Amino acid sequence: MKKLLLLFVGIAFTFTAKAQTEDKKWNVGLHTGVTQYSGDLGRDWYETDNTMYGFGGLSVSRNLGKLFDVSVLLSKGTIGYHNGTTPGFKSDFNAASVNLRFNIVAPEYIVRPYVFAGVGAILFDNQLNFHQEKYDFMLPTTGAGLNIRLTPLIMFNLQETFMFSNHDGRDGIDNAEGKMNKKDSYVTHMVGLTFNMGNSIDTDQDGVSDKKDTCPDTPTGVVVDKNGCPVDTDGDGVADYLDNCLNIKGSQLLNGCPDSDNDGVEDSKDQCPNQAGTAVLFGCPDADKDGVADKDDQCANTKVGTKVDSKGCPMDSDNDGVTDDMDRCPDVAGVVALKGCPDTDGDGIVDLDDKCPKEKGTALNNGCPEITKADIVKITYIGSKLFFENNSDKLKVASLSQLDALIEILNRYPGATLTIEGHTDSVGADDFNMTLSQKRSDSVREYLIGKGIEASRLKAVGFGETKPVATNNTSLGKAKNRRVELKTNY
């Protein structure tokens, strides 16, 4: 029995030494109250006009779960009975008990009633004298109480404890005959303050310990609920500190703001909140996809891809009455009939296609004037005065002045083209004559190109001896067949 009582005391000191843990599971209390007796001499329980003696106590408890905890109570005081008429008794005591406590409501409540049961021992002596006749076991101890939270750390405690002794002789009379219901028993009425101990870990410093915090990474300073998660006032899934529309349920994609038409533009910024549109047009639709919202589009059926002005109508950059999508010359004011292109010389051929934009011409001549008959005759004559070295494509010096005169004519008619035909007599092999005629016509072409005539205007062809203009049986006929012919074309 001495060992059992020492064990109780040891447990108490152990709990005190380990009173602080990371989850604030420990609680230490200071108590005071009065004791009352019930036994062979009489019953004082809840009788205010009979004997009451005081005591003081120290409690240590540890939380075991949401509703359970275990508690050790060490107490010291006086117990006895005296009614003024019959003999009584009075004895000092030291007591210890271990109790399992059931809390009726969860820790979140300010007022928490509880019931408990356990075992204990009581030593009837001023000194800690552990002779067997000095102590009794309390089997069981039971009772009920109330904890009232004053602050997160301080609780006000009220408790009633019933202790049933294993002996019946502390009052001087032992007549229980082993029956439990006849043995002495005691009740304590206790009041006190208890203190929650330990430093709970709260990584995100939101006031909710990590053990209870279901959102342990909440930014510092954010208001949280009892689970440690950021408050979401409007219940739209976006925490208040991220919600741009705090009191209106909205979209998570838009930081908590509503989007009635689901076009990705929040209603407060949507100029067409009831019609799905695009962010570029502030939530308004654009049926013809021209970049102008339908509400502002004065030409709502513009062809897709057409450049438009601020009113949604096709652009007319040069203000000539022809829209850019129809205007062949969108950067130069022109004539409507000519698809917006200018015609400087007024010959009905737009400058873009007119090879002689400053001279009236004909469509047949690409906008250039027709070559006069006199110039055509002169070109033919020049062709007849072109001569080459014998069996060579090298022009004779006398031919060069003729070609210079040809160049002057060609420069007057920039739209004209020229075909240069080379011919030979029948003397020599056919292949040789064909090659020679081609080289001679090429020689004339190269000379003209070298003097600035565009290559695209010149064509050189060799016919060899295939197109004689006279008989090759005479010297005169052969001379006529060795020739260059110049033919103008439009």
Solvent accessible surface area in square Angstrom, and as a share of the most:
residue,aa,sasa,rsa
1,M,93,0.41
2,K,98,0.41
3,K,173,0.73
4,L,67,0.33
5,L,8,0.04
6,L,98,0.49
7,L,99,0.49
8,F,12,0.05
9,V,51,0.29
10,G,33,0.32
11,I,50,0.25
12,A,3,0.02
13,F,134,0.56
14,T,63,0.37
15,F,39,0.16
16,T,61,0.36
17,A,89,0.69
18,K,125,0.53
19,A,9,0.07
20,Q,116,0.52
21,T,45,0.26
22,E,95,0.43
23,D,45,0.24
24,K,76,0.32
25,K,50,0.21
26,W,13,0.04
27,N,22,0.11
28,V,28,0.16
29,G,0,0.00
30,L,111,0.55
31,H,17,0.07
32,T,75,0.43
33,G,13,0.13
34,V,45,0.26
35,T,1,0.01
36,Q,1,0.00
37,Y,0,0.00
38,S,15,0.10
39,G,28,0.27
40,D,48,0.25
41,L,36,0.18
42,G,23,0.23
43,R,138,0.50
44,D,0,0.00
45,W,26,0.09
46,Y,122,0.47
47,E,77,0.35
48,T,121,0.70
49,D,122,0.63
50,N,49,0.25
51,T,18,0.10
52,M,78,0.35
53,Y,41,0.16
54,G,43,0.41
55,F,15,0.06
56,G,31,0.29
57,G,14,0.13
58,L,62,0.31
59,S,13,0.08
60,V,3,0.02
61,S,8,0.05
62,R,73,0.27
63,N,44,0.23
64,L,96,0.48
65,G,31,0.30
66,K,131,0.56
67,L,55,0.28
68,F,89,0.37
69,D,12,0.06
70,V,30,0.17
71,S,14,0.09
72,V,1,0.01
73,L,20,0.10
74,L,39,0.19
75,S,17,0.11
76,K,117,0.49
77,G,15,0.14
78,T,24,0.14
79,I,1,0.00
80,G,2,0.02
81,Y,10,0.04
82,H,107,0.48
83,N,59,0.30
84,G,56,0.53
85,T,120,0.70
86,T,62,0.36
87,P,112,0.71
88,G,35,0.34
89,F,30,0.13
90,K,136,0.58
91,S,28,0.18
92,D,48,0.25
93,F,3,0.01
94,N,28,0.14
95,A,15,0.12
96,A,4,0.03
97,S,12,0.07
98,V,32,0.18
99,N,10,0.05
100,L,94,0.47
101,R,28,0.10
102,F,73,0.30
103,N,2,0.01
104,I,91,0.46
105,V,39,0.23
106,A,16,0.12
107,P,43,0.27
108,E,101,0.45
109,Y,126,0.48
110,I,102,0.52
111,V,70,0.40
112,R,27,0.10
113,P,42,0.27
114,Y,1,0.00
115,V,67,0.39
116,F,12,0.05
117,A,54,0.42
118,G,17,0.16
119,V,65,0.37
120,G,2,0.02
121,A,1,0.01
122,I,0,0.00
123,L,0,0.00
124,F,15,0.06
125,D,30,0.15
126,N,96,0.49
127,Q,127,0.56
128,L,120,0.60
129,N,49,0.25
130,F,39,0.16
131,H,93,0.42
132,Q,113,0.50
133,E,106,0.48
134,K,61,0.26
135,Y,5,0.02
136,D,1,0.00
137,F,26,0.11
138,M,2,0.01
139,L,79,0.39
140,P,66,0.41
141,T,1,0.00
142,T,46,0.27
143,G,11,0.10
144,A,46,0.35
145,G,14,0.13
146,L,53,0.26
147,N,15,0.08
148,I,47,0.24
149,R,74,0.27
150,L,102,0.51
151,T,57,0.33
152,P,111,0.70
153,L,83,0.42
154,I,55,0.28
155,M,19,0.08
156,F,65,0.27
157,N,3,0.02
158,L,74,0.37
159,Q,20,0.09
160,E,50,0.22
161,T,6,0.04
162,F,45,0.19
163,M,17,0.08
164,F,68,0.28
165,S,1,0.00
166,N,35,0.18
167,H,66,0.29
168,D,5,0.03
169,G,36,0.35
170,R,60,0.22
171,D,8,0.04
172,G,70,0.67
173,I,69,0.35
174,D,109,0.56
175,N,82,0.42
176,A,2,0.01
177,E,144,0.65
178,G,63,0.61
179,K,106,0.45
180,M,91,0.41
181,N,136,0.70
182,K,96,0.41
183,K,44,0.18
184,D,1,0.01
185,S,12,0.08
186,Y,0,0.00
187,V,0,0.00
188,T,11,0.06
189,H,35,0.16
190,M,10,0.04
191,V,53,0.30
192,G,10,0.10
193,L,75,0.37
194,T,10,0.06
195,F,67,0.28
196,N,39,0.20
197,M,54,0.24
198,G,5,0.05
199,N,118,0.61
200,S,40,0.26
201,I,91,0.46
202,D,36,0.19
203,T,97,0.57
204,D,12,0.06
205,Q,134,0.60
206,D,24,0.13
207,G,74,0.71
208,V,18,0.11
209,S,23,0.15
210,D,48,0.25
211,K,133,0.57
212,K,124,0.53
213,D,11,0.06
214,T,96,0.56
215,C,40,0.24
216,P,61,0.38
217,D,128,0.67
218,T,8,0.05
219,P,61,0.38
220,T,108,0.63
221,G,72,0.70
222,V,24,0.14
223,V,111,0.64
224,V,27,0.16
225,D,61,0.32
226,K,162,0.68
227,N,68,0.35
228,G,0,0.00
229,C,26,0.16
230,P,29,0.18
231,V,46,0.27
232,D,44,0.23
233,T,83,0.48
234,D,22,0.11
235,G,48,0.46
236,D,14,0.07
237,G,54,0.52
238,V,13,0.07
239,A,18,0.14
240,D,36,0.19
241,Y,99,0.38
242,L,96,0.48
243,D,13,0.07
244,N,100,0.51
245,C,24,0.14
246,L,76,0.38
247,N,119,0.61
248,I,99,0.50
249,K,132,0.56
250,G,20,0.19
251,S,35,0.23
252,Q,125,0.55
253,L,168,0.83
254,L,35,0.17
255,N,75,0.39
256,G,0,0.00
257,C,1,0.01
258,P,32,0.20
259,D,21,0.11
260,S,75,0.48
261,D,22,0.11
262,N,130,0.67
263,D,27,0.14
264,G,49,0.47
265,V,14,0.08
266,E,25,0.11
267,D,37,0.19
268,S,94,0.61
269,K,135,0.57
270,D,11,0.06
271,Q,105,0.46
272,C,14,0.08
273,P,51,0.32
274,N,131,0.67
275,Q,104,0.46
276,A,64,0.50
277,G,18,0.17
278,T,66,0.38
279,A,75,0.58
280,V,129,0.74
281,L,31,0.15
282,F,118,0.49
283,G,0,0.00
284,C,0,0.00
285,P,30,0.19
286,D,23,0.12
287,A,80,0.62
288,D,10,0.05
289,K,148,0.63
290,D,21,0.11
291,G,52,0.50
292,V,17,0.10
293,A,7,0.05
294,D,50,0.26
295,K,114,0.48
296,D,77,0.40
297,D,15,0.08
298,Q,127,0.56
299,C,41,0.24
300,A,49,0.38
301,N,148,0.76
302,T,14,0.08
303,K,164,0.70
304,V,102,0.59
305,G,70,0.67
306,T,16,0.09
307,K,150,0.63
308,V,26,0.15
309,D,53,0.27
310,S,101,0.65
311,K,109,0.46
312,G,0,0.00
313,C,28,0.16
314,P,38,0.24
315,M,65,0.29
316,D,38,0.20
317,S,60,0.39
318,D,21,0.11
319,N,130,0.67
320,D,21,0.11
321,G,62,0.60
322,V,13,0.08
323,T,43,0.25
324,D,26,0.14
325,D,74,0.38
326,M,123,0.55
327,D,10,0.05
328,R,114,0.42
329,C,15,0.09
330,P,46,0.29
331,D,124,0.64
332,V,79,0.46
333,A,61,0.47
334,G,20,0.20
335,V,70,0.40
336,V,100,0.58
337,A,91,0.70
338,L,45,0.23
339,K,119,0.50
340,G,0,0.00
341,C,0,0.00
342,P,33,0.21
343,D,27,0.14
344,T,95,0.55
345,D,16,0.08
346,G,49,0.47
347,D,29,0.15
348,G,51,0.49
349,I,25,0.13
350,V,10,0.06
351,D,38,0.19
352,L,111,0.55
353,D,72,0.37
354,D,9,0.05
355,K,109,0.46
356,C,5,0.03
357,P,50,0.31
358,K,173,0.73
359,E,86,0.39
360,K,139,0.59
361,G,16,0.16
362,T,52,0.30
363,A,82,0.63
364,L,143,0.71
365,N,5,0.02
366,N,58,0.30
367,G,0,0.00
368,C,0,0.00
369,P,36,0.23
370,E,111,0.50
371,I,15,0.07
372,T,73,0.42
373,K,171,0.72
374,A,75,0.58
375,D,17,0.09
376,I,77,0.39
377,V,102,0.58
378,K,97,0.41
379,I,2,0.01
380,T,84,0.49
381,Y,118,0.45
382,I,2,0.01
383,G,1,0.01
384,S,65,0.42
385,K,74,0.32
386,L,8,0.04
387,F,102,0.42
388,F,22,0.09
389,E,74,0.33
390,N,134,0.68
391,N,101,0.52
392,S,31,0.20
393,D,53,0.27
394,K,134,0.57
395,L,22,0.11
396,K,87,0.37
397,V,126,0.72
398,A,74,0.57
399,S,0,0.00
400,L,60,0.30
401,S,70,0.45
402,Q,49,0.22
403,L,0,0.00
404,D,59,0.31
405,A,29,0.22
406,L,0,0.00
407,I,15,0.08
408,E,112,0.50
409,I,2,0.01
410,L,3,0.01
411,N,90,0.46
412,R,119,0.44
413,Y,17,0.07
414,P,49,0.31
415,G,2,0.02
416,A,0,0.00
417,T,44,0.26
418,L,1,0.01
419,T,22,0.13
420,I,0,0.00
421,E,18,0.08
422,G,1,0.01
423,H,5,0.02
424,T,6,0.04
425,D,10,0.05
426,S,45,0.29
427,V,90,0.52
428,G,50,0.48
429,A,66,0.51
430,D,92,0.48
431,D,117,0.60
432,F,102,0.43
433,N,5,0.02
434,M,80,0.36
435,T,68,0.40
436,L,17,0.08
437,S,0,0.00
438,Q,62,0.27
439,K,104,0.44
440,R,25,0.09
441,S,0,0.00
442,D,54,0.28
443,S,28,0.18
444,V,0,0.00
445,R,59,0.21
446,E,102,0.46
447,Y,49,0.19
448,L,0,0.00
449,I,52,0.27
450,G,66,0.64
451,K,109,0.46
452,G,61,0.59
453,I,5,0.02
454,E,111,0.50
455,A,45,0.35
456,S,102,0.66
457,R,22,0.08
458,L,10,0.05
459,K,126,0.53
460,A,19,0.15
461,V,37,0.21
462,G,10,0.10
463,F,44,0.18
464,G,0,0.00
465,E,41,0.18
466,T,83,0.49
467,K,102,0.43
468,P,68,0.43
469,V,89,0.51
470,A,30,0.23
471,T,68,0.40
472,N,31,0.16
473,N,138,0.71
474,T,67,0.39
475,S,97,0.63
476,L,124,0.62
477,G,4,0.04
478,K,55,0.23
479,A,49,0.38
480,K,106,0.45
481,N,0,0.00
482,R,121,0.44
483,R,41,0.15
484,V,6,0.04
485,E,49,0.22
486,L,10,0.05
487,K,95,0.40
488,T,35,0.20
489,N,67,0.34
490,Y,80,0.30
